[in-house]
């Protein structure tokens, strides 16, 4: 992961500073959706988190694609 000390980032749609997803307080399904092996942010928090944490890094997407083919990962 790439979070480190990041607590916010720039929403790629609005250009505004937005906090990142807080797993102990936020609901995953409200902020994210899967489209195959790709994770998409549904809200400014989701979009910013996906971008800052590089959650769709090519290696991560490839791994998820392979896991989907093996029936191990369900998006």
Phi and psi restraints in degrees (range 20) as a CNS / XPLOR table:
assign (resid 1 and name C) (resid 2 and name N)
       (resid 2 and name CA) (resid 2 and name C) 1.0 -121.1 20.0 2
assign (resid 2 and name N) (resid 2 and name CA)
       (resid 2 and name C) (resid 3 and name N) 1.0 16.9 20.0 2
assign (resid 2 and name C) (resid 3 and name N)
       (resid 3 and name CA) (resid 3 and name C) 1.0 -67.6 20.0 2
assign (resid 3 and name N) (resid 3 and name CA)
       (resid 3 and name C) (resid 4 and name N) 1.0 -52.6 20.0 2
assign (resid 3 and name C) (resid 4 and name N)
       (resid 4 and name CA) (resid 4 and name C) 1.0 53.5 20.0 2
assign (resid 4 and name N) (resid 4 and name CA)
       (resid 4 and name C) (resid 5 and name N) 1.0 -126.4 20.0 2
assign (resid 4 and name C) (resid 5 and name N)
       (resid 5 and name CA) (resid 5 and name C) 1.0 -97.1 20.0 2
assign (resid 5 and name N) (resid 5 and name CA)
       (resid 5 and name C) (resid 6 and name N) 1.0 7.7 20.0 2
assign (resid 5 and name C) (resid 6 and name N)
       (resid 6 and name CA) (resid 6 and name C) 1.0 -66.6 20.0 2
assign (resid 6 and name N) (resid 6 and name CA)
       (resid 6 and name C) (resid 7 and name N) 1.0 131.0 20.0 2
assign (resid 6 and name C) (resid 7 and name N)
       (resid 7 and name CA) (resid 7 and name C) 1.0 -121.1 20.0 2
assign (resid 7 and name N) (resid 7 and name CA)
       (resid 7 and name C) (resid 8 and name N) 1.0 -7.9 20.0 2
assign (resid 7 and name C) (resid 8 and name N)
       (resid 8 and name CA) (resid 8 and name C) 1.0 -156.2 20.0 2
assign (resid 8 and name N) (resid 8 and name CA)
       (resid 8 and name C) (resid 9 and name N) 1.0 170.3 20.0 2
assign (resid 8 and name C) (resid 9 and name N)
       (resid 9 and name CA) (resid 9 and name C) 1.0 -161.1 20.0 2
assign (resid 9 and name N) (resid 9 and name CA)
       (resid 9 and name C) (resid 10 and name N) 1.0 -172.2 20.0 2
assign (resid 9 and name C) (resid 10 and name N)
       (resid 10 and name CA) (resid 10 and name C) 1.0 -100.2 20.0 2
assign (resid 10 and name N) (resid 10 and name CA)
       (resid 10 and name C) (resid 11 and name N) 1.0 122.5 20.0 2
assign (resid 10 and name C) (resid 11 and name N)
       (resid 11 and name CA) (resid 11 and name C) 1.0 -63.7 20.0 2
assign (resid 11 and name N) (resid 11 and name CA)
       (resid 11 and name C) (resid 12 and name N) 1.0 123.5 20.0 2
assign (resid 11 and name C) (resid 12 and name N)
       (resid 12 and name CA) (resid 12 and name C) 1.0 -66.8 20.0 2
assign (resid 12 and name N) (resid 12 and name CA)
       (resid 12 and name C) (resid 13 and name N) 1.0 -15.4 20.0 2
assign (resid 12 and name C) (resid 13 and name N)
       (resid 13 and name CA) (resid 13 and name C) 1.0 -92.4 20.0 2
assign (resid 13 and name N) (resid 13 and name CA)
       (resid 13 and name C) (resid 14 and name N) 1.0 -47.8 20.0 2
assign (resid 13 and name C) (resid 14 and name N)
       (resid 14 and name CA) (resid 14 and name C) 1.0 -95.1 20.0 2
assign (resid 14 and name N) (resid 14 and name CA)
       (resid 14 and name C) (resid 15 and name N) 1.0 -20.4 20.0 2
assign (resid 14 and name C) (resid 15 and name N)
       (resid 15 and name CA) (resid 15 and name C) 1.0 77.4 20.0 2
assign (resid 15 and name N) (resid 15 and name CA)
       (resid 15 and name C) (resid 16 and name N) 1.0 6.9 20.0 2
assign (resid 15 and name C) (resid 16 and name N)
       (resid 16 and name CA) (resid 16 and name C) 1.0 -91.0 20.0 2
assign (resid 16 and name N) (resid 16 and name CA)
       (resid 16 and name C) (resid 17 and name N) 1.0 154.7 20.0 2
assign (resid 16 and name C) (resid 17 and name N)
       (resid 17 and name CA) (resid 17 and name C) 1.0 -74.2 20.0 2
assign (resid 17 and name N) (resid 17 and name CA)
       (resid 17 and name C) (resid 18 and name N) 1.0 128.7 20.0 2
assign (resid 17 and name C) (resid 18 and name N)
       (resid 18 and name CA) (resid 18 and name C) 1.0 -135.7 20.0 2
assign (resid 18 and name N) (resid 18 and name CA)
       (resid 18 and name C) (resid 19 and name N) 1.0 142.1 20.0 2
assign (resid 18 and name C) (resid 19 and name N)
       (resid 19 and name CA) (resid 19 and name C) 1.0 -68.5 20.0 2
assign (resid 19 and name N) (resid 19 and name CA)
       (resid 19 and name C) (resid 20 and name N) 1.0 160.0 20.0 2
assign (resid 19 and name C) (resid 20 and name N)
       (resid 20 and name CA) (resid 20 and name C) 1.0 -85.8 20.0 2
assign (resid 20 and name N) (resid 20 and name CA)
       (resid 20 and name C) (resid 21 and name N) 1.0 165.5 20.0 2
assign (resid 20 and name C) (resid 21 and name N)
       (resid 21 and name CA) (resid 21 and name C) 1.0 -58.8 20.0 2
assign (resid 21 and name N) (resid 21 and name CA)
       (resid 21 and name C) (resid 22 and name N) 1.0 135.7 20.0 2
assign (resid 21 and name C) (resid 22 and name N)
       (resid 22 and name CA) (resid 22 and name C) 1.0 -112.6 20.0 2
assign (resid 22 and name N) (resid 22 and name CA)
       (resid 22 and name C) (resid 23 and name N) 1.0 102.0 20.0 2
assign (resid 22 and name C) (resid 23 and name N)
       (resid 23 and name CA) (resid 23 and name C) 1.0 -61.8 20.0 2
assign (resid 23 and name N) (resid 23 and name CA)
       (resid 23 and name C) (resid 24 and name N) 1.0 -24.1 20.0 2
assign (resid 23 and name C) (resid 24 and name N)
       (resid 24 and name CA) (resid 24 and name C) 1.0 -85.7 20.0 2
assign (resid 24 and name N) (resid 24 and name CA)
       (resid 24 and name C) (resid 25 and name N) 1.0 -12.1 20.0 2
assign (resid 24 and name C) (resid 25 and name N)
       (resid 25 and name CA) (resid 25 and name C) 1.0 -121.5 20.0 2
assign (resid 25 and name N) (resid 25 and name CA)
       (resid 25 and name C) (resid 26 and name N) 1.0 -30.6 20.0 2
assign (resid 25 and name C) (resid 26 and name N)
       (resid 26 and name CA) (resid 26 and name C) 1.0 -95.9 20.0 2
assign (resid 26 and name N) (resid 26 and name CA)
       (resid 26 and name C) (resid 27 and name N) 1.0 157.7 20.0 2
assign (resid 26 and name C) (resid 27 and name N)
       (resid 27 and name CA) (resid 27 and name C) 1.0 -99.0 20.0 2
assign (resid 27 and name N) (resid 27 and name CA)
       (resid 27 and name C) (resid 28 and name N) 1.0 121.0 20.0 2
assign (resid 27 and name C) (resid 28 and name N)
       (resid 28 and name CA) (resid 28 and name C) 1.0 -50.8 20.0 2
assign (resid 28 and name N) (resid 28 and name CA)
       (resid 28 and name C) (resid 29 and name N) 1.0 -52.5 20.0 2
assign (resid 28 and name C) (resid 29 and name N)
       (resid 29 and name CA) (resid 29 and name C) 1.0 -64.5 20.0 2
assign (resid 29 and name N) (resid 29 and name CA)
       (resid 29 and name C) (resid 30 and name N) 1.0 -18.2 20.0 2
assign (resid 29 and name C) (resid 30 and name N)
       (resid 30 and name CA) (resid 30 and name C) 1.0 -76.9 20.0 2
assign (resid 30 and name N) (resid 30 and name CA)
       (resid 30 and name C) (resid 31 and name N) 1.0 -24.1 20.0 2
assign (resid 30 and name C) (resid 31 and name N)
       (resid 31 and name CA) (resid 31 and name C) 1.0 -111.5 20.0 2
assign (resid 31 and name N) (resid 31 and name CA)
       (resid 31 and name C) (resid 32 and name N) 1.0 -19.1 20.0 2
assign (resid 31 and name C) (resid 32 and name N)
       (resid 32 and name CA) (resid 32 and name C) 1.0 -135.3 20.0 2
assign (resid 32 and name N) (resid 32 and name CA)
       (resid 32 and name C) (resid 33 and name N) 1.0 154.2 20.0 2
assign (resid 32 and name C) (resid 33 and name N)
       (resid 33 and name CA) (resid 33 and name C) 1.0 -145.6 20.0 2
assign (resid 33 and name N) (resid 33 and name CA)
       (resid 33 and name C) (resid 34 and name N) 1.0 150.3 20.0 2
assign (resid 33 and name C) (resid 34 and name N)
       (resid 34 and name CA) (resid 34 and name C) 1.0 -95.7 20.0 2
assign (resid 34 and name N) (resid 34 and name CA)
       (resid 34 and name C) (resid 35 and name N) 1.0 137.9 20.0 2
assign (resid 34 and name C) (resid 35 and name N)
       (resid 35 and name CA) (resid 35 and name C) 1.0 -128.0 20.0 2
assign (resid 35 and name N) (resid 35 and name CA)
       (resid 35 and name C) (resid 36 and name N) 1.0 91.1 20.0 2
assign (resid 35 and name C) (resid 36 and name N)
       (resid 36 and name CA) (resid 36 and name C) 1.0 66.7 20.0 2
assign (resid 36 and name N) (resid 36 and name CA)
       (resid 36 and name C) (resid 37 and name N) 1.0 -128.5 20.0 2
assign (resid 36 and name C) (resid 37 and name N)
       (resid 37 and name CA) (resid 37 and name C) 1.0 -87.9 20.0 2
assign (resid 37 and name N) (resid 37 and name CA)
       (resid 37 and name C) (resid 38 and name N) 1.0 -0.6 20.0 2
assign (resid 37 and name C) (resid 38 and name N)
       (resid 38 and name CA) (resid 38 and name C) 1.0 -97.7 20.0 2
assign (resid 38 and name N) (resid 38 and name CA)
       (resid 38 and name C) (resid 39 and name N) 1.0 133.9 20.0 2
assign (resid 38 and name C) (resid 39 and name N)
       (resid 39 and name CA) (resid 39 and name C) 1.0 -96.3 20.0 2
assign (resid 39 and name N) (resid 39 and name CA)
       (resid 39 and name C) (resid 40 and name N) 1.0 128.9 20.0 2
assign (resid 39 and name C) (resid 40 and name N)
       (resid 40 and name CA) (resid 40 and name C) 1.0 -118.1 20.0 2
assign (resid 40 and name N) (resid 40 and name CA)
       (resid 40 and name C) (resid 41 and name N) 1.0 138.0 20.0 2
assign (resid 40 and name C) (resid 41 and name N)
       (resid 41 and name CA) (resid 41 and name C) 1.0 -82.9 20.0 2
assign (resid 41 and name N) (resid 41 and name CA)
       (resid 41 and name C) (resid 42 and name N) 1.0 128.9 20.0 2
assign (resid 41 and name C) (resid 42 and name N)
       (resid 42 and name CA) (resid 42 and name C) 1.0 -93.3 20.0 2
assign (resid 42 and name N) (resid 42 and name CA)
       (resid 42 and name C) (resid 43 and name N) 1.0 -16.2 20.0 2
assign (resid 42 and name C) (resid 43 and name N)
       (resid 43 and name CA) (resid 43 and name C) 1.0 -129.9 20.0 2
assign (resid 43 and name N) (resid 43 and name CA)
       (resid 43 and name C) (resid 44 and name N) 1.0 169.7 20.0 2
assign (resid 43 and name C) (resid 44 and name N)
       (resid 44 and name CA) (resid 44 and name C) 1.0 -56.1 20.0 2
assign (resid 44 and name N) (resid 44 and name CA)
       (resid 44 and name C) (resid 45 and name N) 1.0 -40.8 20.0 2
assign (resid 44 and name C) (resid 45 and name N)
       (resid 45 and name CA) (resid 45 and name C) 1.0 -61.1 20.0 2
assign (resid 45 and name N) (resid 45 and name CA)
       (resid 45 and name C) (resid 46 and name N) 1.0 -46.0 20.0 2
assign (resid 45 and name C) (resid 46 and name N)
       (resid 46 and name CA) (resid 46 and name C) 1.0 -64.2 20.0 2
assign (resid 46 and name N) (resid 46 and name CA)
       (resid 46 and name C) (resid 47 and name N) 1.0 -48.1 20.0 2
assign (resid 46 and name C) (resid 47 and name N)
       (resid 47 and name CA) (resid 47 and name C) 1.0 -60.8 20.0 2
assign (resid 47 and name N) (resid 47 and name CA)
       (resid 47 and name C) (resid 48 and name N) 1.0 -43.7 20.0 2
assign (resid 47 and name C) (resid 48 and name N)
       (resid 48 and name CA) (resid 48 and name C) 1.0 -66.5 20.0 2
assign (resid 48 and name N) (resid 48 and name CA)
       (resid 48 and name C) (resid 49 and name N) 1.0 -41.2 20.0 2
assign (resid 48 and name C) (resid 49 and name N)
       (resid 49 and name CA) (resid 49 and name C) 1.0 -63.2 20.0 2
assign (resid 49 and name N) (resid 49 and name CA)
       (resid 49 and name C) (resid 50 and name N) 1.0 -45.3 20.0 2
assign (resid 49 and name C) (resid 50 and name N)
       (resid 50 and name CA) (resid 50 and name C) 1.0 -58.9 20.0 2
assign (resid 50 and name N) (resid 50 and name CA)
       (resid 50 and name C) (resid 51 and name N) 1.0 -42.6 20.0 2
assign (resid 50 and name C) (resid 51 and name N)
       (resid 51 and name CA) (resid 51 and name C) 1.0 -70.4 20.0 2
assign (resid 51 and name N) (resid 51 and name CA)
       (resid 51 and name C) (resid 52 and name N) 1.0 -51.4 20.0 2
assign (resid 51 and name C) (resid 52 and name N)
       (resid 52 and name CA) (resid 52 and name C) 1.0 -63.3 20.0 2
assign (resid 52 and name N) (resid 52 and name CA)
       (resid 52 and name C) (resid 53 and name N) 1.0 -41.5 20.0 2
assign (resid 52 and name C) (resid 53 and name N)
       (resid 53 and name CA) (resid 53 and name C) 1.0 -85.8 20.0 2
assign (resid 53 and name N) (resid 53 and name CA)
       (resid 53 and name C) (resid 54 and name N) 1.0 1.3 20.0 2
assign (resid 53 and name C) (resid 54 and name N)
       (resid 54 and name CA) (resid 54 and name C) 1.0 51.4 20.0 2
assign (resid 54 and name N) (resid 54 and name CA)
       (resid 54 and name C) (resid 55 and name N) 1.0 48.3 20.0 2
assign (resid 54 and name C) (resid 55 and name N)
       (resid 55 and name CA) (resid 55 and name C) 1.0 -71.9 20.0 2
assign (resid 55 and name N) (resid 55 and name CA)
       (resid 55 and name C) (resid 56 and name N) 1.0 -14.6 20.0 2
assign (resid 55 and name C) (resid 56 and name N)
       (resid 56 and name CA) (resid 56 and name C) 1.0 -111.6 20.0 2
assign (resid 56 and name N) (resid 56 and name CA)
       (resid 56 and name C) (resid 57 and name N) 1.0 32.8 20.0 2
assign (resid 56 and name C) (resid 57 and name N)
       (resid 57 and name CA) (resid 57 and name C) 1.0 -53.2 20.0 2
assign (resid 57 and name N) (resid 57 and name CA)
       (resid 57 and name C) (resid 58 and name N) 1.0 139.8 20.0 2
assign (resid 57 and name C) (resid 58 and name N)
       (resid 58 and name CA) (resid 58 and name C) 1.0 -51.8 20.0 2
assign (resid 58 and name N) (resid 58 and name CA)
       (resid 58 and name C) (resid 59 and name N) 1.0 -38.4 20.0 2
assign (resid 58 and name C) (resid 59 and name N)
       (resid 59 and name CA) (resid 59 and name C) 1.0 -67.8 20.0 2
assign (resid 59 and name N) (resid 59 and name CA)
       (resid 59 and name C) (resid 60 and name N) 1.0 -38.0 20.0 2
assign (resid 59 and name C) (resid 60 and name N)
       (resid 60 and name CA) (resid 60 and name C) 1.0 -67.6 20.0 2
assign (resid 60 and name N) (resid 60 and name CA)
       (resid 60 and name C) (resid 61 and name N) 1.0 -41.6 20.0 2
assign (resid 60 and name C) (resid 61 and name N)
       (resid 61 and name CA) (resid 61 and name C) 1.0 -64.5 20.0 2
assign (resid 61 and name N) (resid 61 and name CA)
       (resid 61 and name C) (resid 62 and name N) 1.0 -43.9 20.0 2
assign (resid 61 and name C) (resid 62 and name N)
       (resid 62 and name CA) (resid 62 and name C) 1.0 -59.8 20.0 2
assign (resid 62 and name N) (resid 62 and name CA)
       (resid 62 and name C) (resid 63 and name N) 1.0 -45.4 20.0 2
assign (resid 62 and name C) (resid 63 and name N)
       (resid 63 and name CA) (resid 63 and name C) 1.0 -60.6 20.0 2
assign (resid 63 and name N) (resid 63 and name CA)
       (resid 63 and name C) (resid 64 and name N) 1.0 -45.6 20.0 2
assign (resid 63 and name C) (resid 64 and name N)
       (resid 64 and name CA) (resid 64 and name C) 1.0 -62.8 20.0 2
assign (resid 64 and name N) (resid 64 and name CA)
       (resid 64 and name C) (resid 65 and name N) 1.0 -38.8 20.0 2
assign (resid 64 and name C) (resid 65 and name N)
       (resid 65 and name CA) (resid 65 and name C) 1.0 -60.5 20.0 2
assign (resid 65 and name N) (resid 65 and name CA)
       (resid 65 and name C) (resid 66 and name N) 1.0 -43.7 20.0 2
assign (resid 65 and name C) (resid 66 and name N)
       (resid 66 and name CA) (resid 66 and name C) 1.0 -65.7 20.0 2
assign (resid 66 and name N) (resid 66 and name CA)
       (resid 66 and name C) (resid 67 and name N) 1.0 -40.1 20.0 2
assign (resid 66 and name C) (resid 67 and name N)
       (resid 67 and name CA) (resid 67 and name C) 1.0 -67.3 20.0 2
assign (resid 67 and name N) (resid 67 and name CA)
       (resid 67 and name C) (resid 68 and name N) 1.0 -34.2 20.0 2
assign (resid 67 and name C) (resid 68 and name N)
       (resid 68 and name CA) (resid 68 and name C) 1.0 -64.5 20.0 2
assign (resid 68 and name N) (resid 68 and name CA)
       (resid 68 and name C) (resid 69 and name N) 1.0 -44.7 20.0 2
assign (resid 68 and name C) (resid 69 and name N)
       (resid 69 and name CA) (resid 69 and name C) 1.0 -60.5 20.0 2
assign (resid 69 and name N) (resid 69 and name CA)
       (resid 69 and name C) (resid 70 and name N) 1.0 -34.3 20.0 2
assign (resid 69 and name C) (resid 70 and name N)
       (resid 70 and name CA) (resid 70 and name C) 1.0 -82.8 20.0 2
assign (resid 70 and name N) (resid 70 and name CA)
       (resid 70 and name C) (resid 71 and name N) 1.0 -6.4 20.0 2
assign (resid 70 and name C) (resid 71 and name N)
       (resid 71 and name CA) (resid 71 and name C) 1.0 78.5 20.0 2
assign (resid 71 and name N) (resid 71 and name CA)
       (resid 71 and name C) (resid 72 and name N) 1.0 16.6 20.0 2
assign (resid 71 and name C) (resid 72 and name N)
       (resid 72 and name CA) (resid 72 and name C) 1.0 -92.7 20.0 2
assign (resid 72 and name N) (resid 72 and name CA)
       (resid 72 and name C) (resid 73 and name N) 1.0 -31.1 20.0 2
assign (resid 72 and name C) (resid 73 and name N)
       (resid 73 and name CA) (resid 73 and name C) 1.0 -115.5 20.0 2
assign (resid 73 and name N) (resid 73 and name CA)
       (resid 73 and name C) (resid 74 and name N) 1.0 128.9 20.0 2
assign (resid 73 and name C) (resid 74 and name N)
       (resid 74 and name CA) (resid 74 and name C) 1.0 -115.5 20.0 2
assign (resid 74 and name N) (resid 74 and name CA)
       (resid 74 and name C) (resid 75 and name N) 1.0 118.7 20.0 2
